[in-house]
């Protein structure tokens, strides 16, 4: 890890570092407050070394530092402490030894004796007592050494004197008898040596007496100990500071350890490293205190740019190899793949690409909720069954001009639904089959895939189930040309990313990259919020267009005013007349509004889907058309989606009530359809 990565880890887990630092620091403070205060008293002593001008005295001066260290060490010896402890009942020598310390002053003959005790008076008394006891014991030891030396010198002096007397007698005897001059000479030489030795012993004895007199002040007390006024222990500030530093180190180590043990993918850099493919876009998490009917475009400009970047990067991936069939999946459920697929499809359509969004998740489909299609409507499962039962060519060939799907007709027209976004069509999952893998791996599915992009659309986007634990996404990946992995940066695991990469590689699909979803906006993150021109806030509206309650209110108002509530009507585009209602079929929502003042207050049902009769030439509509009309694919009377604030992989539930508060953290689901602003201008809001 680099220094920047370490800093990012600590910035992410700053709370852990702060908790450890404060906990240990406060613990050290409390422990210091609870400790019994100890007072320290010190006595200063000096070791005196007599020096002269000779070389021996100079050597003694050089050894004086060692002598001071030796004396300071002898202060804490057992004899001294035992004698002092005997003066204080209840005090043992071992306890006293733990409270006594000595320190020497550098380049001096001074050393200090310090004593800790609960009582300041007793601490001073102990320090002075130790100093006096040590001086007394040292003086006694010196006197004993001097006495021993004097005895030895005195004995040697007596012995030498006896030898001198014996040699003198021998010389006198020889001179009186034999007068042997040679022998006399030898005895005289010996006598002279004994006399010299005698003189030396006498000098040593005199010097010893002088030294004993001088060493009477060998150790002396320079400064007596006095009772301290403040406790020396505990050192509250020092202990608290040490606790804070220790807690800081513990917090840093824990943060780094948790980062190593964390199996989640926290950053886009780590995701690209694990997945082995680039991150095409980062989708930011949207925070909101309550569910909003229309998101503020300026507030969520960064989210718009996220999908623009994703659309642009997919376009770059299509330069050499076109992306016709794009599979959008995730490693595990709940990562927001349906949301990303829906938003990407809308942005592709806004860029002028004829886009088909297919809900290929036939286990827990979600796109029908995002676009307001009933779960009972026919969709992908029914289309596959229809393709398998049809003996004719699934779709006729069209000219190179690639006309709109509504102008072609074919088996798949019954399963495609137009959204209120131009160039965007939806194929929901339809009825949930018991065997989704068998349907996706069938020849009918191959026929469907081989015709969709070639005949109808510029790009087909598949919202597939998760990769792990299911075979659906792997089967579908082997049938498409490109795949995109959506990763929830807040919950994805490293092992899941590796497994998803392995599964996609086994299918042979071209992996164009991945999308980081639900990225938390952090300090230092680059978002394009600030980089937006004035007046650009309506270029591409963001967010869930309307809640279900708002949708009902608009359609109720449209029913009362007798106008069709659709983006095409708002833009002034001619609406084809509805086809005659077949016998036995209930009237559609549009026919109910034109025939009576009854308002539409419930979501659209399959019976409220009307078929539009379009002339083959694409000019004119209704009963006035001269050419024989051909049935176009179904178009939803519900032109705008309901509440899109629910999680992408959540189960279908009831629509939120008016004024109902949403979760504290809501995600942006799909982009607001272009019909919102015209309706706002017409006062229908």
PAKOLNU-120298 format. One line per 3 residues: number of its first residue (from 1); their letters; for each residue x, y, z of C-alpha. Coordinates in steps of 0.5 Angstrom, whole numbers, m for minus. Layout:
NUM) A) X:Y:Z  ... $
***
This chain:
1) XXX) 0:0:0  2:7:m2  2:13:3 $
4) XXX) m4:16:0  m8:9:1  m6:9:8 $
7) XXX) m8:16:9  m15:14:5  m16:8:10 $
10) XXX) m14:12:16  m19:18:14  m25:12:12 $
13) XXX) m24:9:19  m22:16:23  m28:14:28 $
16) XXX) m24:8:30  m18:11:31  m21:17:35 $
19) XXX) m25:12:40  m19:8:41  m15:14:43 $
22) XXX) m20:17:47  m22:11:51  m14:9:52 $
25) XXX) m13:17:54  m19:17:59  m17:11:62 $
28) XXX) m10:13:63  m13:20:66  m18:16:71 $
31) XXX) m13:11:73  m8:17:75  m14:20:79 $
34) XXX) m15:14:83  m8:12:84  m5:14:91 $
37) XXX) m1:20:91  7:19:92  11:25:95 $
40) XXX) 19:25:93  24:28:97  31:28:95 $
43) XXX) 38:29:99  44:31:95  51:28:97 $
46) XXX) 58:29:95  64:25:95  71:28:96 $
49) XXX) 77:26:93  84:29:95  89:31:90 $
52) XXX) 96:33:89  101:35:84  103:28:83 $
55) XXX) 101:23:78  98:18:83  93:24:85 $
58) XXX) 92:25:78  90:18:76  85:18:82 $
61) XXX) 82:24:80  80:21:73  77:15:77 $
64) XXX) 73:20:81  67:19:76  67:11:77 $
67) XXX) 68:13:85  62:17:85  58:12:81 $
70) XXX) 60:6:86  58:10:92  51:12:89 $
73) XXX) 50:4:88  52:3:95  47:7:98 $
76) XXX) 41:2:96  45:m4:98  42:m9:103 $
79) XXX) 46:m7:109  44:1:109  36:0:107 $
82) XXX) 36:m6:113  38:m1:118  34:5:116 $
85) XXX) 28:0:115  29:m2:122  28:5:125 $
88) XXX) 21:5:122  16:0:124  12:m3:119 $
91) XXX) 17:m2:113  21:m7:110  27:m7:107 $
94) XXX) 24:m9:100  19:m4:100  24:1:102 $
97) XXX) 28:m1:96  23:0:91  22:7:93 $
100) XXX) 29:9:93  33:11:87  40:15:86 $
103) XXX) 42:19:80  49:22:79  50:29:76 $
106) XXX) 55:29:70  62:31:71  61:32:78 $
109) XXX) 62:29:85  55:29:87  49:24:87 $
112) XXX) 42:25:89  38:20:94  31:20:92 $
115) XXX) 25:17:96  18:16:95  13:16:100 $
118) XXX) 5:17:102  7:22:107  12:28:105 $
121) XXX) 15:29:112  16:21:112  19:22:105 $
124) XXX) 24:27:107  26:24:114  27:17:110 $
127) XXX) 32:21:105  36:24:111  36:18:115 $
130) XXX) 39:14:109  44:19:107  47:19:115 $
133) XXX) 46:12:115  50:11:109  56:16:111 $
136) XXX) 56:12:118  57:6:115  62:8:110 $
139) XXX) 66:12:115  66:5:120  68:1:114 $
142) XXX) 74:6:112  76:6:120  76:m2:120 $
145) XXX) 81:m2:113  85:4:117  86:0:123 $
148) XXX) 87:m7:119  93:m3:115  96:0:121 $
151) XXX) 96:m7:125  99:m10:119  105:m4:118 $
154) XXX) 106:m4:126  107:m12:125  112:m11:119 $
157) XXX) 115:m5:123  117:m10:129  119:m15:125 $
160) XXX) 124:m11:121  126:m8:127  128:m15:130 $
163) XXX) 131:m17:124  136:m11:124  138:m12:131 $
166) XXX) 140:m19:129  144:m17:123  147:m12:128 $
169) XXX) 149:m17:133  152:m22:128  157:m16:125 $
172) XXX) 159:m15:132  161:m22:133  164:m23:127 $
175) XXX) 169:m17:128  171:m19:135  172:m26:133 $
178) XXX) 175:m28:126  174:m21:123  172:m24:116 $
181) XXX) 171:m17:112  167:m21:106  162:m23:111 $
184) XXX) 162:m17:115  161:m13:108  155:m18:106 $
187) XXX) 152:m17:113  152:m9:113  149:m9:106 $
190) XXX) 143:m13:109  143:m9:115  142:m3:110 $
193) XXX) 136:m6:106  133:m7:113  134:0:115 $
196) XXX) 131:2:109  125:m2:109  124:0:116 $
199) XXX) 124:7:114  119:6:109  114:2:114 $
202) XXX) 115:8:118  113:13:113  107:9:111 $
205) XXX) 104:8:118  105:16:118  102:17:112 $
208) XXX) 96:12:114  95:16:120  94:23:116 $
211) XXX) 90:19:111  85:17:116  85:24:119 $
214) XXX) 83:27:112  78:22:110  74:24:116 $
217) XXX) 70:28:111  70:23:105  62:23:104 $
220) XXX) 58:29:106  51:32:105  51:38:101 $
223) XXX) 43:39:102  38:36:106  32:33:104 $
226) XXX) 26:37:105  18:35:105  15:36:98 $
229) XXX) 9:41:97  6:37:91  6:29:89 $
232) XXX) 11:27:84  7:21:82  2:20:79 $
235) XXX) 4:25:73  m3:26:71  m1:30:65 $
238) XXX) 4:25:63  0:19:64  m6:22:60 $
241) XXX) m1:24:54  2:17:54  m5:14:54 $
244) XXX) m7:18:48  m1:16:44  m2:9:46 $
247) XXX) m9:9:44  m7:13:37  m2:7:36 $
250) XXX) m8:2:37  m13:5:33  m8:6:27 $
253) XXX) m6:m2:28  m14:m4:29  m16:1:23 $
256) XXX) m10:m3:18  m12:m10:21  m19:m9:19 $
259) XXX) m18:m6:12  m14:m12:11  m19:m17:14 $
262) XXX) m25:m13:10  m27:m17:4  m31:m11:1 $
265) XXX) m29:m7:m5  m29:0:m2  m26:3:m8 $
268) XXX) m26:4:m16  m19:3:m16  m19:m4:m12 $
271) XXX) m25:m6:m16  m21:m5:m23  m16:m9:m20 $
274) XXX) m20:m15:m18  m24:m15:m24  m19:m14:m29 $
277) XXX) m23:m9:m33  m24:m2:m33  m29:2:m29 $
280) XXX) m34:6:m34  m38:10:m29  m39:12:m22 $
283) XXX) m46:12:m20  m47:17:m13  m51:15:m8 $
286) XXX) m57:20:m7  m59:22:0  m66:25:2 $
289) XXX) m69:26:8  m76:24:5  m79:22:m1 $
292) XXX) m79:27:m7  m84:28:m12  m79:31:m17 $
295) XXX) m71:31:m15  m68:37:m16  m64:37:m23 $
298) XXX) m58:42:m20  m58:38:m13  m57:31:m17 $
301) XXX) m53:34:m23  m47:29:m21  m52:23:m22 $
304) XXX) m54:26:m29  m46:26:m31  m45:19:m28 $
307) XXX) m50:16:m33  m47:21:m39  m40:18:m38 $
310) XXX) m43:11:m38  m46:12:m44  m40:16:m47 $
313) XXX) m35:10:m45  m40:5:m48  m40:9:m54 $
316) XXX) m32:8:m54  m32:1:m53  m37:0:m59 $
319) XXX) m32:4:m64  m28:m3:m66  m33:m8:m64 $
322) XXX) m41:m5:m64  m45:m6:m58  m51:m9:m60 $
325) XXX) m53:m14:m54  m51:m11:m48  m52:m15:m41 $
328) XXX) m52:m12:m35  m52:m16:m29  m49:m16:m22 $
331) XXX) m45:m22:m18  m51:m22:m12  m58:m19:m11 $
334) XXX) m59:m12:m9  m53:m9:m12  m58:m4:m17 $
337) XXX) m57:m7:m24  m64:m6:m25  m63:1:m24 $
340) XXX) m57:2:m28  m60:m1:m34  m66:3:m34 $
343) XXX) m62:9:m33  m57:7:m38  m63:5:m43 $
346) XXX) m66:12:m42  m60:16:m43  m58:12:m50 $
349) XXX) m65:13:m52  m64:21:m51  m58:20:m55 $
352) XXX) m62:18:m61  m61:11:m61  m67:6:m62 $
355) XXX) m66:2:m55  m70:m4:m53  m70:m5:m45 $
358) XXX) m71:m13:m44  m72:m15:m37  m69:m22:m37 $
361) XXX) m70:m23:m30  m75:m28:m30  m74:m30:m22 $
364) XXX) m75:m23:m19  m77:m18:m25  m76:m10:m23 $
367) XXX) m77:m6:m29  m84:m7:m30  m85:m3:m23 $
370) XXX) m80:2:m25  m84:4:m32  m91:3:m29 $
373) XXX) m93:m4:m33  m97:m9:m30  m94:m15:m27 $
376) XXX) m99:m19:m31  m97:m16:m38  m94:m21:m43 $
379) XXX) m87:m20:m44  m80:m24:m45  m83:m31:m43 $
382) XXX) m89:m30:m47  m85:m28:m53  m80:m34:m52 $
385) XXX) m86:m38:m52  m89:m35:m58  m83:m35:m62 $
388) XXX) m82:m43:m61  m89:m44:m63  m89:m40:m69 $
391) XXX) m87:m44:m76  m86:m37:m80  m80:m33:m80 $
394) XXX) m80:m29:m73  m79:m22:m76  m79:m20:m83 $
397) XXX) m73:m16:m86  m73:m9:m86  m70:m4:m91 $
400) XXX) m63:m1:m89  m66:6:m86  m68:2:m80 $
403) XXX) m75:4:m79  m79:5:m72  m81:m2:m69 $
406) XXX) m88:1:m69  m88:1:m77  m86:m6:m78 $
409) XXX) m91:m11:m74  m89:m18:m73  m90:m23:m67 $
412) XXX) m86:m19:m62  m90:m13:m63  m95:m16:m58 $
415) XXX) m89:m16:m52  m86:m9:m53  m88:m3:m50 $
418) XXX) m87:4:m51  m85:9:m46  m86:16:m45 $
421) XXX) m78:17:m47  m77:18:m55  m73:12:m58 $
424) XXX) m74:7:m52  m78:1:m51  m79:m4:m46 $
427) XXX) m80:m12:m46  m82:m14:m39  m81:m20:m36 $
430) XXX) m88:m22:m37  m91:m29:m33  m86:m32:m29 $
433) XXX) m84:m39:m32  m82:m45:m27  m76:m46:m32 $
436) XXX) m72:m39:m33  m66:m43:m35  m69:m47:m40 $
439) XXX) m73:m42:m44  m66:m37:m44  m62:m43:m47 $
442) XXX) m68:m45:m52  m67:m44:m60  m73:m40:m59 $
445) XXX) m69:m35:m55  m63:m35:m60  m68:m33:m66 $
448) XXX) m71:m28:m61  m64:m25:m60  m62:m26:m67 $
451) XXX) m67:m21:m70  m68:m16:m65  m62:m12:m66 $
454) XXX) m61:m13:m73  m69:m11:m75  m71:m7:m70 $
457) XXX) m66:m3:m65  m59:0:m65  m58:m3:m58 $
460) XXX) m61:m8:m54  m60:m8:m46  m62:m14:m42 $
463) XXX) m63:m13:m34  m60:m20:m32  m61:m24:m26 $
466) XXX) m55:m24:m21  m49:m29:m23  m47:m33:m17 $
469) XXX) m52:m38:m15  m56:m38:m22  m55:m40:m29 $
472) XXX) m59:m35:m32  m54:m30:m33  m49:m34:m35 $
475) XXX) m53:m37:m41  m55:m30:m43  m48:m28:m43 $
478) XXX) m46:m33:m48  m52:m31:m53  m50:m23:m53 $
481) XXX) m44:m20:m55  m42:m15:m49  m43:m15:m41 $
484) XXX) m43:m10:m36  m42:m12:m29  m46:m7:m23 $
487) XXX) m42:m7:m17  m45:m4:m10  m39:m1:m7 $
490) XXX) m42:m1:0  m43:m9:0  m40:m13:m5 $
493) XXX) m34:m18:m3  m28:m19:m6  m29:m26:m7 $
496) XXX) m36:m25:m11  m32:m20:m16  m27:m26:m17 $
499) XXX) m33:m31:m18  m37:m26:m23  m31:m25:m27 $
502) XXX) m29:m32:m28  m36:m34:m30  m37:m28:m35 $
505) XXX) m30:m31:m38  m33:m38:m38  m38:m36:m43 $
508) XXX) m34:m32:m48  m37:m26:m48  m34:m19:m49 $
511) XXX) m33:m16:m42  m33:m8:m43  m32:m6:m36 $
514) XXX) m36:m5:m29  m40:0:m26  m39:3:m19 $
517) XXX) m46:4:m16  m48:7:m9  m41:11:m8 $
520) XXX) m41:15:m2  m39:22:m4  m33:24:0 $
523) XXX) m29:30:1  m24:30:m4  m29:26:m9 $
526) XXX) m29:30:m16  m37:31:m18  m39:35:m23 $
529) XXX) m45:39:m19  m41:46:m20  m40:45:m27 $
532) XXX) m47:46:m30  m49:52:m34  m55:57:m32 $
535) XXX) m61:54:m35  m59:47:m36  m62:44:m31 $
538) XXX) m68:42:m35  m64:39:m41  m65:32:m37 $
541) XXX) m69:32:m31  m67:27:m26  m70:22:m21 $
544) XXX) m77:19:m20  m82:23:m24  m88:22:m20 $
547) XXX) m90:18:m14  m96:13:m15  m101:18:m12 $
550) XXX) m98:24:m16  m99:20:m22  m107:18:m20 $
553) XXX) m108:26:m19  m105:27:m26  m109:22:m29 $
556) XXX) m115:24:m25  m114:31:m27  m113:29:m35 $
559) XXX) m120:25:m34  m124:31:m32  m121:36:m37 $
562) XXX) m122:30:m43  m115:31:m45  m110:25:m46 $
565) XXX) m104:25:m41  m98:23:m45  m92:26:m47 $
568) XXX) m94:26:m55  m100:30:m53  m96:35:m49 $
571) XXX) m91:36:m55  m97:37:m60  m95:31:m63 $
574) XXX) m101:28:m67  m104:22:m63  m107:16:m67 $
577) XXX) m114:14:m66  m116:8:m62  m118:2:m65 $
580) XXX) m125:m1:m64  m126:m5:m58  m127:m12:m60 $
583) XXX) m133:m15:m57  m133:m18:m50  m127:m14:m48 $
586) XXX) m127:m8:m43  m127:m1:m45  m120:2:m44 $
589) XXX) m118:7:m40  m117:12:m46  m124:10:m48 $
592) XXX) m127:11:m41  m125:18:m41  m127:20:m48 $
595) XXX) m134:17:m46  m135:19:m39  m133:24:m33 $
598) XXX) m130:18:m30  m123:19:m27  m117:14:m27 $
601) XXX) m115:13:m20  m112:6:m20  m106:3:m24 $
604) XXX) m106:1:m31  m108:m6:m32  m108:m11:m38 $
607) XXX) m115:m9:m40  m112:m2:m40  m107:m3:m46 $
610) XXX) m110:0:m52  m107:m2:m59  m106:4:m64 $
613) XXX) m108:3:m71  m103:6:m76  m103:6:m83 $
616) XXX) m98:3:m87  m95:9:m90  m94:12:m83 $
619) XXX) m99:18:m85  m106:20:m82  m109:15:m77 $
622) XXX) m116:13:m75  m122:11:m79  m120:17:m84 $
625) XXX) m114:13:m87  m115:10:m94  m110:5:m94 $
628) XXX) m111:m1:m90  m108:m1:m83  m104:m6:m80 $
631) XXX) m104:m7:m72  m98:m4:m69  m95:m6:m62 $
634) XXX) m99:m4:m56  m98:2:m53  m99:4:m45 $
637) XXX) m104:9:m44  m100:10:m37  m95:15:m41 $
640) XXX) m91:16:m34  m88:11:m29  m90:11:m22 $
643) XXX) m86:11:m16  m79:9:m17  m76:10:m10 $
646) XXX) m76:3:m9  m70:m1:m9  m69:m4:m15 $
649) XXX) m69:m11:m13  m74:m10:m8  m81:m15:m8 $
652) XXX) m87:m11:m11  m91:m8:m6  m97:m3:m5 $
655) XXX) m96:4:m8  m94:10:m3  m99:14:0 $
658) XXX) m99:22:m1  m94:25:4  m91:18:6 $
661) XXX) m84:19:8  m79:15:4  m72:12:7 $
664) XXX) m67:17:10  m62:14:4  m66:14:m3 $
667) XXX) m63:12:m10  m64:15:m16  m68:10:m20 $
670) XXX) m70:13:m27  m69:19:m30  m76:24:m31 $
673) XXX) m79:23:m37  m79:29:m42  m87:30:m41 $
676) XXX) m86:33:m34  m84:40:m36  m89:41:m41 $
679) XXX) m94:39:m36  m91:44:m31  m92:50:m36 $
682) XXX) m99:48:m38  m101:48:m30  m103:41:m30 $
685) X) m99:40:m24 $
***
